[in-house]
């Protein structure tokens, strides 16, 4: 079952609103569709980032100073 959409009021900067309005007209899509797609993509990227952090959680860590010393020791600094 598809949930009905929910309304929210979002205040856009004038330039962003104009760009959205123009994109909406050019692509024959509503501003809501464009904004929903952009937010969906951002949330998906966040989910991927969190998964990557979780995968690397067991990796050893080093301080910034240790990193600089390591780079210097290996001729990369």
C-alpha positions as CSV (number, residue, x, y, z in Angstrom):
1,X,0.0,0.0,0.0
2,X,1.4,3.4,-1.0
3,X,1.3,6.0,1.8
4,X,-0.1,9.3,0.9
5,X,2.4,12.1,0.7
6,X,2.9,14.5,3.5
7,X,3.1,18.3,3.1
8,X,6.0,20.4,4.5
9,X,6.9,24.0,4.0
10,X,10.4,24.5,2.9
11,X,11.9,28.0,2.4
12,X,14.3,28.0,-0.6
13,X,16.8,30.7,-1.4
14,X,15.4,32.6,-4.3
15,X,18.1,31.4,-6.7
16,X,17.6,27.8,-5.7
17,X,13.8,28.1,-6.1
18,X,14.2,29.6,-9.6
19,X,16.6,26.8,-10.6
20,X,14.2,24.2,-9.3
21,X,11.3,25.8,-11.1
22,X,13.1,26.0,-14.4
23,X,14.3,22.3,-14.0
24,X,10.8,21.3,-13.2
25,X,9.4,22.9,-16.4
26,X,12.2,21.6,-18.6
27,X,11.9,18.0,-17.3
28,X,8.1,18.0,-17.0
29,X,8.4,17.0,-13.3
30,X,7.1,18.7,-10.2
31,X,9.5,20.5,-7.8
32,X,8.4,17.9,-5.2
33,X,9.5,15.0,-7.4
34,X,12.9,16.7,-8.0
35,X,13.4,17.5,-4.3
36,X,12.3,14.0,-3.2
37,X,14.7,12.4,-5.6
38,X,17.6,14.6,-4.4
39,X,16.8,13.8,-0.7
40,X,16.4,10.1,-1.4
41,X,19.9,10.1,-3.1
42,X,21.5,12.0,-0.2
43,X,20.0,9.6,2.3
44,X,21.3,6.6,0.3
45,X,24.8,8.1,0.2
46,X,24.6,8.6,4.0
47,X,23.6,5.0,4.4
48,X,26.6,3.9,2.2
49,X,29.0,6.1,4.2
50,X,27.7,4.6,7.5
51,X,28.2,1.1,6.1
52,X,31.8,1.9,5.1
53,X,32.5,3.3,8.6
54,X,31.1,0.1,10.2
55,X,33.2,-2.1,7.9
56,X,36.4,-0.2,8.9
57,X,35.6,0.1,12.6
58,X,38.1,-2.7,13.5
59,X,41.0,-1.1,11.7
60,X,43.7,0.4,13.8
61,X,43.7,4.1,14.2
62,X,46.6,6.6,14.5
63,X,46.9,10.1,15.6
64,X,47.6,12.9,13.1
65,X,51.1,13.2,14.5
66,X,51.7,9.4,13.9
67,X,50.4,9.8,10.4
68,X,52.8,12.7,9.6
69,X,55.7,10.7,11.1
70,X,54.8,7.7,9.0
71,X,54.5,9.7,5.8
72,X,57.9,11.3,6.6
73,X,59.5,8.0,7.4
74,X,58.4,6.6,4.0
75,X,59.5,9.7,2.0
76,X,55.9,10.8,1.2
77,X,56.0,14.1,3.1
